[in-house]
Amino acid sequence: MDDPSRLRRLIQVGCGVLAPLELDAVLRSVTDAAREITGAEYAALGVLDGSTKEVSRFITSGMEPDLAREIGSPPRGRGVLGELIRDPVPLRLADVGSHPRSFGFPPYHPKMSSFLGVPIMIRGSAYGNLYMTEKAGAEEFSDHDQEAAEILATWAAIAIEHAGLYADLKERQTALQQALRQLEAGADISKALDSETDLTRILELIVKRARALVEARTVAVFLLRGEELHLAAATGEMAERLWGMAHPLSGSDLGRAARSATPNRLQGPLQPQEGDLRGQLGAEAALLAPLQAHGEGLGVLVAFDRLADGPDFGEEDLRLLRAFASSAATAVAIAQTVEERRLRDRIEASERERHHWAHELHDETLQQLAAIRIKLATSLRANPTETEALAGASREAVEGLEREITALSRLISELRPIPLETMGLDQALESLAEESAERGDFEAEVSVAIETELSAEQERSIYRLVQESLNNVVKHSGAARASVSVFAEGPTLVIRIEDDGGGFDVSQTQSSIGLNGMRERIELLGGTLLLHSAPGDGTRVTARIPAKTPRHDA
């Protein structure tokens, strides 16, 4: 190739080398160009590692992939190749095997004699080296070949630096896009707070935005309830399989994330300590981001299986979900506070209404019924000569009034439990059980063994729970025995009501007003309510609440 042709070809090659923006494409283009412009049968580009003492990448041109695999591991920069690393100046040899530092070639390596090597320098520092061997039609490479290779190395340095800048720009752009997605997700939560305080709606928004943020197959929120994490919201392909799921705080990665406030990635083989979180869903990977607000753990936001480039999540996904969970936790805390306030207001309003009607019934209706009964009884005694039919009717009326007065007195007691206000919880429960046992014709036992001083709200909620449970025993169970137990288990108060009655199908009563009312009262105290029953197997109601509950007395 004459000089003008070589120059034109060098310009064309330079343009081709500078065109790609991805580093891998640049390195491949430079290696192919080195073989072409020097007439070499083989060419290679060795990229140095961070210490600039060893080759970390080795790109070849002219060698079939099958042959490269047979040769084995690429060179690391010893022998003649290491000479260029130690002294980054061009090196030209007629017979590479005769060089003093030559180690020879590994098995299956093609025969190589002529050699040309030039360094690639970027801003004065060695980046790598271009190696060319087996000059076509000549015994060795010429001065013109070396000059062309050096020019190519200069262009390669520019192209590699541009590729690095492009990669940095793409990385920053990606980071900016991720930050923008995070801000958009956070803005959605903030907007929701401005116009929405319903916890269910907030949770739905959180799981949907989180799923879009990390491109997950499924996202769920588990909220803390007593010593367990219960599913509160879910979206995605596996959402239906999550419903009803609960995990203990101890013995599972979900619980550990909630307790330690430490985000986590789960991937690879299932571990026994995970509590089968992924196994229950058939998921391969998961991200766990704790929901923490004002230092208090609320629950955990969980993402399962990345859809794009998944199923494993990357560190950036974990960082995004953790940052999003921080904003989401604030929204949940505010919604929970509003919900609790509404619920507490509703319960307190209900209690006030109960007291009002108890007062009205006692002072008005009950007194009037008692006055009528007295008048009828007095009339019977004052008129002994009345006909037997009239006397019988009067006696029946008196007996009916006495029954109604008894029932009304019981209703007043249920509306306003005077024993609870005057005698304390243990005696109030004794009185309640005795009265219920008399109505339902069963034996009742009461055991109260607690030393912690309870708040008025706790005592009232415990009393109402026992009251509702015993009413159900009277009305529905047909039991011969029932028991009420209130005791402490460490920092937890346990309230248990059991009977040996006919039992029932629990799945048919989950939406009952009475059960929901009991559950609301217990959850308002930070506790949990479990109902166990089956046809022919009796019924057991168990509530657990923290012994130390913040006071919200009316």
SULVENNOR-V252927 format. One record per helix or strand. SS is the DSSP state (H for helix, E for strand). FROM is the first residue (numbers start at 1). LEN is the number of residues. If there is no record, write none. Layout:
ss=(SS SS)
from=(FROM FROM)
len=(LEN LEN)
//
This chain:
ss=(H H E E H H E H E E H H E E H E H E H E E H H H H E H E E H H E E)
from=(3 23 40 55 65 79 91 96 115 125 143 199 216 228 239 246 253 264 272 286 296 315 388 418 425 443 456 481 492 506 513 528 539)
len=(17 16 9 7 7 8 3 3 8 11 53 16 10 9 4 3 8 3 3 8 11 68 28 6 16 7 22 9 8 3 12 6 8)
//
